[in-house]
Amino acid sequence: MRAITVTEPGGPEVLSLFEIDRPTAQPGQVLIRTVAAGVNRADLLQRQGHYPPPKGESDILGLEVSGHIAEVGEGVAGWAIGDPCVALLAGGGYAEYVAVPAGQVIAPPPGVDLVTAGALIEVAATVVSNMDHVHLTRGETLLVHGGAGGIGSFAIQYGKAQGCTVATTAGSPQKLAVCRDLGADIALDYHDDWVGQLRDATGGRGADVILDIMGAKYLDANLRSLAVGGRQVTIGLQGGVKGELNLGLLLSKRGTITATSLRFRPAAEKAAICRRVAEEVWPLIAAGTIRLAGETRFPIEDVQRAHAHLAGGENVGKVVLTF
């Protein structure tokens, strides 16, 4: 089968298409023939040598795919060869076939074509699991960084669906317009004093929940933006891994700062999250409550260009590789 391999850590030029052995479905797994694979910033980090897969998992890039069931492993029920599906992976998505624990495979959302569905489950699982983690509650204010990206564009709409006021940051008038169109109540240019503007827009209260993709760079600004009793969950480190934290300010706000990684969770936890996505998110997409924020498609042969596009900072929505 064809698969993308990383010849050495580096830029997009280290990605190459090779022929490798096709996997088989082990007990408890299904084998998926890939139609599309989502491209995520975690893939860029892994390509650079900064985000190795969990021990025992494929070192092929790719954390989500869509496709059709090609083989059903021993002990797996509910799937038949040819069934359409989407899957949450720990790795292996940039390949024509991928073997996945059956609990991490669900049907695609109704009415969504399989290519588009190939870039949905990772963002849905990330947002839902983290909003559950910090107990996002109706009536609260949610601050989403990077609102025009894959995670951000989904999180804005999910927050609105939960009855929250949603604030977001983005870096251009065009991206801010996208955020407003998706339902953001407060759209802030991160080149400006977004902390002060958020405080003004919330009557001095700040955000009850912050979904943070930046890490160290925004640590102080996020803390100053938290409401009393606020919770921040960090899911990305685009702004670095080490920062200085004012514990006195955190204490005075009775705040919580936490961080999670979806990729390294046990299979049973991932299966529970996938079930939650199917039960909670797919109906919102089917009803039009959550709209798809757009995607840019590249054939698998253009994987280098796909990575360069995502890294360039102009992307809106998701990037998808097609087979």
Secondary structure as UniProt FT lines:
FT   STRAND          2..6
FT   HELIX           12..14
FT   STRAND          15..19
FT   TURN            27..28
FT   STRAND          29..39
FT   HELIX           41..47
FT   TURN            48..49
FT   TURN            55..56
FT   STRAND          64..72
FT   TURN            74..75
FT   TURN            81..82
FT   STRAND          84..88
FT   STRAND          97..101
FT   HELIX           102..104
FT   STRAND          105..106
FT   TURN            110..111
FT   HELIX           114..117
FT   TURN            118..120
FT   HELIX           121..133
FT   TURN            134..135
FT   TURN            138..139
FT   STRAND          141..144
FT   TURN            147..148
FT   HELIX           150..161
FT   TURN            162..163
FT   STRAND          165..170
FT   HELIX           173..181
FT   TURN            182..183
FT   STRAND          186..189
FT   TURN            190..191
FT   HELIX           194..201
FT   TURN            202..204
FT   STRAND          207..212
FT   HELIX           215..218
FT   HELIX           219..225
FT   STRAND          226..234
FT   TURN            238..239
FT   HELIX           247..252
FT   TURN            253..254
FT   STRAND          256..259
FT   TURN            263..264
FT   HELIX           267..276
FT   HELIX           277..281
FT   HELIX           282..286
FT   TURN            287..288
FT   STRAND          295..299
FT   HELIX           300..302
FT   HELIX           303..311
FT   STRAND          317..322
//
